[in-house]
Amino acid sequence: MNTLPVVDLRSDTVTRPTAAMRRVIAEAVVGDDVFGDDPTVIELEKRCAAIAGKEAALFVASGTMGNQLAVNALTTPGDQVLLESESHIFLYEQGGIAANSGCLAHVVPGSRGQLPANALGAAIRSAEDDHVARISLICTENTHNRAGGAIVPLESLRALAADAHARGVRVHLDGARLWNASVASGVPIADWTATADTAMLCFSKALGAPVGSILVGDAATVRRARRTRKRWGGGMRQVGILAAACLHALDHHVERLAIDHARARLLAAGMRMPGVSVIEPETNIVIATLASPEAVPTVLEKLKAQGVWMVAFGPGRIRAICHLDTNDEAIERAMEAFQLAVTE
Ligand SMILES: Cc1ncc(COP(=O)(O)O)c(C=O)c1O
């Protein structure tokens, strides 16, 4: 039986708070954030608004809550939201835009997460036609999870936003892993968020905080989202203990993402073998596609027996993510385990 520690590459959400992060959590100065007087939350929101070049920010429990609040704040029931067909908001938020905001999803297939330049032009109908649901919002995603952590090019996001704004359509950016896009590309967060009216960024993924995401945007939109957050039961009280972890992550866990990206490239190289194709990772996500899709469950079982955890990610696809709790030794073990699992 394998007695080595588990190498958990299922997601970058599996990280546990470091000892230093646990210390700042213990020492956090807190207030009641529903009354608006938790100083640590206020500090985090101010800092994130400044990083993103937006007027305001709202600390929320999860990426899903941040995305859903943005859709809710920027639409009216009966509107259409244009989404890339493999986006998280469309695939993995339980139809939330319909259930929470009464919106219809208009999905358009992209290429490595990138919507076609004419996506909106091809979809939009005359606002004068009383039969049609108006498109009021486009959601983009960067990095793109299903596309294997691909960085959607800045120029394409800029062009999409210019087209949207010229037509009176708003833009929300799902930036759960925007930190990774920024570190890998060298393009500051504010340049990416400038392509959107609102953006959501997660602390609980690559940055290694236990909980928390931030929604940034103009003051009126964020105010609206703050009210809805309360209605949805997301008003939290002495939540400075979590905001402190996020501030710590901003100070200590952003630049190091380059290490995760290098490890992902190493892991990808080690998983590339006959019968397995692996896209070159742009950030921290590795996607391997097996020539025999039916082999995925067996390969995952064999990996697990060797103490290496990855996940199935669509037909024939296996996903592994490098994160704060992986090290070089873990990556070596994962490569060897994968080669054995595929060949034996
Ligand atoms: C691209 C993207 N957006 C949003 C989310 C949702 O984040 P959460 O799990 O915090 O709700 C995820 C989660 O994996 C994600 O990958």
The ligand as an SDF file (V2000), in Angstrom:
LIG
                    3D

 16 16  0  0  0  0  0  0  0  0999 V2000
  -13.3830   30.1390  -14.0350 C   0  0  0  0  0  0  0  0  0  0  0  0
  -14.1250   29.9440  -12.7500 C   0  0  0  0  0  0  0  0  0  0  0  0
  -15.0490   30.8380  -12.3840 N   0  0  0  0  0  0  0  0  0  0  0  0
  -15.7430   30.7260  -11.2500 C   0  0  0  0  0  0  0  0  0  0  0  0
  -15.5140   29.6870  -10.3870 C   0  0  0  0  0  0  0  0  0  0  0  0
  -16.3640   29.5610   -9.1340 C   0  0  0  0  0  0  0  0  0  0  0  0
  -15.6550   29.7280   -7.9720 O   0  0  0  0  0  0  0  0  0  0  0  0
  -16.2170   29.1270   -6.5810 P   0  0  0  0  0  0  0  0  0  0  0  0
  -15.8970   27.6690   -6.5960 O   0  0  0  0  0  0  0  0  0  0  0  0
  -15.4500   29.9030   -5.5470 O   0  0  0  0  0  0  0  0  0  0  0  0
  -17.6720   29.3930   -6.5340 O   0  0  0  0  0  0  0  0  0  0  0  0
  -14.5510   28.7190  -10.7150 C   0  0  0  0  0  0  0  0  0  0  0  0
  -14.3160   27.5810   -9.8030 C   0  0  0  0  0  0  0  0  0  0  0  0
  -13.5600   26.6840  -10.0690 O   0  0  0  0  0  0  0  0  0  0  0  0
  -13.8350   28.8460  -11.9250 C   0  0  0  0  0  0  0  0  0  0  0  0
  -12.9190   27.9510  -12.2980 O   0  0  0  0  0  0  0  0  0  0  0  0
  1  2  1  0
  2  3  1  0
  2 15  2  0
  3  4  2  0
  4  5  1  0
  5  6  1  0
  5 12  2  0
  6  7  1  0
  7  8  1  0
  8  9  2  0
  8 10  1  0
  8 11  1  0
 12 13  1  0
 12 15  1  0
 13 14  2  0
 15 16  1  0
M  END
$$$$
